[in-house]
């Protein structure tokens, strides 16, 4: 956490947060291209000492309080699903015991450094199990609980609330660092972006530091009772912002204390819940997206294969006990097998010639609807399902409809984007190019992956009748070097 006193000029102040170590020693290979996440400023890049070693970070502070989240361990959960232990073989993290790293602000133009708060020491451990457990003056690990003063917050009212953290006994001199996180997703900004975090008032602890995706924060408690007082953030207070772009309706956010070394969690005070509304007249917001049962990235339905479409309705907050009825408009119901419909998280309230009504009883409801094989030879079609406006709910303007492409057989499928892996002939992407569909367009990328870029090969397939010819028009563009692991890529 970096704090500034005095007026910060327009454009901010650039400075270097340096250290006495090679920071790459504490970050995996795949994590070394990611700049630290910040609030109240920007990460500008790595700082290298005269020997070319990355010892610091170039930063730009724009607000009186700035937080910098430098993660030592790279989150590999997604990558391990694909590569297994291959990454560890090429990129092992060092495990040579606890190490202390001193961070300090370098001297520069336009600012002075507080002589009493210009350095800080961080200890890196090989694993959570190696972290010594702090105790509150004895051999007992403190138990922590959390409560909140106001759980219903109105943005236009800038409602204020206080989070209170209670320890079962006084903390040690260095404090107890707890982690509060949310698994919810928001339509606008991040979870923490729903609050005026930089204006928070802290008592009994250090200024909180957000985690990498700003879904929660770390808070070092230095007194037995500590509080964080802050208000909900009104996006409309930002000059020139489009009201529709930040419309969220009513949002439910749930936070929970996360297990960490150094404390246990009070089971009766482990979570806090908020209901946040844009204004006093706000309604629950509804979103609609489309996919298929077998591929959540696909919206192509093939009659000969009986592809099942998935219509996902998401609510920004829990529906009332009786449910929330949403109207959907479409002129394509005859293209689907309505007798085989499956609904979860709601019920079909009414079916009309031009659509249907769905009563949603959970935060998320899904409709699985197979395409109907009608035995008629026809060109590809598009089926669109659109949420109808209502006085009882709001619509997420970024997810108002689900659109599907309907084709008779697989050879008529045209993919708008490359689908990896298509590096061998059997894996070739079918373009669906034929006399009925004489022109197709597709975009692709020389894959940015763990392997070398030149190893990526992309295959595409199409079937032509005798006597037909095909013209290929290929355009390439070089992506900026710094946006793809510092290597040029074309697509």
RAHU-V626980 format. One record per pair of residues at least 4 apart in sequence whose ideal C-beta (glycine too) atoms are under 6 Angstrom apart, sorted by the first residue. I is the first residue (numbers start at 1). J is the second residue. If there is no record, write none. Layout:
<<I	J> <I	J>>
This chain:
<<1	67> <1	207> <2	61> <2	66> <3	65> <4	8> <4	61> <4	64> <12	60> <12	61> <12	62> <13	61> <13	110> <13	111> <14	60> <15	59> <15	108> <16	47> <16	56> <16	58> <16	106> <17	56> <17	57> <17	59> <18	55> <18	56> <18	104> <18	106> <19	55> <19	56> <19	101> <19	103> <20	102> <21	101> <22	53> <23	54> <24	32> <24	54> <26	72> <26	124> <27	31> <27	32> <28	74> <28	91> <28	93> <29	91> <30	74> <31	74> <33	485> <35	43> <36	43> <36	68> <36	69> <36	70> <37	69> <37	212> <38	42> <38	43> <38	68> <39	67> <39	210> <40	63> <40	65> <40	66> <40	198> <41	59> <41	60> <41	61> <41	62> <41	66> <42	60> <44	58> <44	60> <45	58> <46	54> <47	56> <47	58> <48	52> <48	54> <49	53> <49	55> <61	66> <63	198> <65	198> <67	209> <67	210> <69	210> <69	212> <71	212> <72	124> <76	80> <79	83> <83	87> <83	450> <87	91> <88	92> <95	126> <98	123> <98	125> <99	124> <100	121> <100	123> <101	122> <102	121> <103	120> <104	118> <104	119> <105	113> <105	118> <113	118> <114	118> <125	130> <125	131> <126	130> <128	261> <131	261> <133	141> <133	261> <133	262> <134	172> <134	176> <134	262> <135	139> <135	140> <136	142> <136	169> <136	170> <136	171> <141	264> <142	167> <142	168> <142	169> <142	176> <142	263> <143	168> <143	264> <143	266> <144	167> <144	178> <144	263> <145	166> <145	266> <145	269> <146	165> <146	257> <146	269> <146	272> <147	164> <147	269> <148	161> <148	163> <148	272> <149	161> <149	162> <150	161> <151	273> <151	274> <152	275> <153	159> <153	232> <153	274> <153	276> <154	159> <154	277> <155	232> <155	234> <155	278> <156	234> <156	279> <158	231> <158	234> <159	232> <160	231> <162	227> <162	229> <163	228> <164	227> <165	221> <165	226> <166	225> <167	171> <167	224> <170	224> <171	175> <171	176> <171	221> <175	220> <175	221> <175	222> <176	221> <176	262> <176	263> <177	218> <177	220> <178	219> <179	218> <179	258> <179	260> <180	216> <180	255> <180	257> <181	215> <181	216> <181	258> <182	191> <182	215> <182	216> <182	253> <182	255> <184	253> <186	191> <187	248> <187	396> <188	246> <188	248> <189	193> <190	214> <191	215> <192	197> <192	210> <192	214> <194	276> <195	230> <195	232> <195	233> <196	230> <196	231> <196	233> <200	228> <200	230> <201	229> <202	207> <202	228> <203	227> <204	223> <204	225> <204	226> <205	219> <205	220> <205	221> <205	222> <205	226> <206	220> <208	217> <208	219> <209	218> <210	214> <210	217> <211	216> <221	226> <232	276> <235	246> <241	246> <244	397> <248	278> <249	282> <249	283> <249	284> <249	285> <249	316> <249	394> <250	277> <250	282> <250	284> <250	316> <250	317> <251	276> <251	316> <251	317> <252	275> <252	317> <252	318> <253	274> <254	273> <255	272> <256	270> <256	271> <257	265> <257	270> <265	270> <277	282> <278	282> <283	393> <283	394> <284	315> <284	316> <284	317> <284	393> <285	316> <285	394> <285	396> <286	326> <286	387> <286	393> <286	395> <287	314> <287	396> <287	399> <288	313> <288	387> <288	399> <288	402> <289	312> <289	399> <289	402> <290	299> <290	402> <290	404> <291	296> <291	310> <292	298> <292	307> <293	308> <293	310> <299	404> <300	405> <300	413> <301	307> <301	309> <301	371> <301	404> <301	406> <302	307> <302	407> <302	410> <303	371> <303	373> <303	408> <304	409> <306	370> <307	371> <308	368> <308	370> <309	369> <309	404> <310	366> <310	368> <311	367> <311	402> <312	366> <313	360> <313	365> <314	364> <315	319> <315	363> <318	363> <319	323> <319	324> <319	360> <323	359> <323	360> <323	361> <324	360> <325	349> <325	357> <325	359> <326	358> <327	357> <327	388> <328	355> <328	356> <328	385> <329	354> <329	355> <329	386> <329	388> <330	355> <330	385> <332	383> <335	372> <335	383> <335	406> <336	369> <336	372> <337	370> <337	372> <340	370> <341	369> <342	368> <343	367> <344	366> <345	362> <345	364> <345	365> <346	358> <346	359> <346	360> <346	361> <346	365> <347	359> <348	356> <349	357> <349	359> <350	357> <351	356> <360	365> <379	436> <380	405> <380	407> <381	406> <382	405> <383	404> <383	406> <384	401> <384	403> <385	402> <386	401> <387	395> <387	400> <395	400> <407	412> <407	413> <408	412> <411	463> <412	432> <413	430> <413	432> <414	431> <414	432> <414	440> <415	419> <415	429> <417	443> <418	444> <419	429> <421	427> <422	427> <422	428> <422	429> <422	458> <422	459> <423	457> <425	459> <428	459> <428	460> <428	461> <429	460> <430	461> <431	440> <431	460> <431	462> <432	437> <433	440> <433	462> <444	458> <445	491> <446	453> <446	456> <446	489> <446	490> <447	456> <448	484> <451	455> <464	468> <476	490> <478	488> <478	490> <479	483> <479	484> <479	489> <481	486> <481	488> <484	489>>
